[in-house]
Amino acid sequence: MSDQNVLVRAAIGRLLSEKTGATSISMKESIDEVLGRTGFALSDDSLQDLLLEMAEARGMLVVVDI
């Protein structure tokens, strides 16, 4: 796994931790926040996949509002 992916996963983890207790989160807002925190320009598909995977593991729903 590249250093970039590690940093993006960490940023998603922090974001989801901050939203603990929320039953759902916005895909668009979450991606904007992660990109703002990391400054990386990942493809939307890979970032969406990571966000969905990690949110699902925490029992959160992601509203696909892109």
C-alpha positions in Angstrom: 0.0 0.0 0.0 1.4 3.4 -0.9 2.1 6.1 1.6 -0.7 8.2 -0.1 -3.2 5.4 0.5 -2.1 5.1 4.2 -2.6 8.9 4.7 -6.0 8.8 2.9 -7.2 5.9 5.0 -6.1 7.7 8.2 -7.9 10.8 7.1 -11.1 8.8 6.5 -10.7 7.1 9.8 -10.4 10.4 11.6 -13.4 11.8 9.7 -15.6 8.8 10.6 -14.4 8.9 14.2 -15.6 12.5 14.4 -19.0 11.5 13.1 -19.4 8.6 15.6 -23.1 8.2 16.4 -24.3 9.5 13.0 -26.4 7.0 11.2 -25.5 8.3 7.8 -23.0 10.7 6.2 -22.8 12.6 2.9 -20.5 11.1 0.3 -19.9 14.6 -1.3 -19.2 16.3 2.0 -17.0 13.5 3.3 -14.9 13.4 0.1 -14.5 17.2 0.2 -13.3 17.0 3.8 -10.8 14.1 3.1 -9.4 15.9 0.0 -9.1 19.1 2.1 -7.2 17.2 4.9 -4.9 15.3 2.6 -4.4 17.6 -0.4 -4.2 14.5 -2.6 -6.0 14.2 -5.9 -7.2 10.6 -5.9 -9.7 9.4 -8.4 -13.3 9.8 -7.1 -13.9 6.1 -7.6 -11.0 4.9 -5.4 -11.9 7.5 -2.7 -15.6 6.5 -2.8 -14.7 2.8 -2.5 -12.5 3.5 0.5 -15.1 5.7 2.2 -17.8 3.1 1.6 -15.7 0.2 2.9 -14.6 2.0 6.0 -18.0 3.5 6.8 -19.7 0.1 6.4 -17.2 -1.5 8.8 -18.4 1.1 11.4 -22.1 0.5 10.7 -22.6 3.8 8.9 -24.6 4.5 5.8 -23.1 6.8 3.1 -25.7 8.9 1.2 -24.5 9.0 -2.4 -25.2 12.6 -3.2 -22.5 13.3 -5.8 
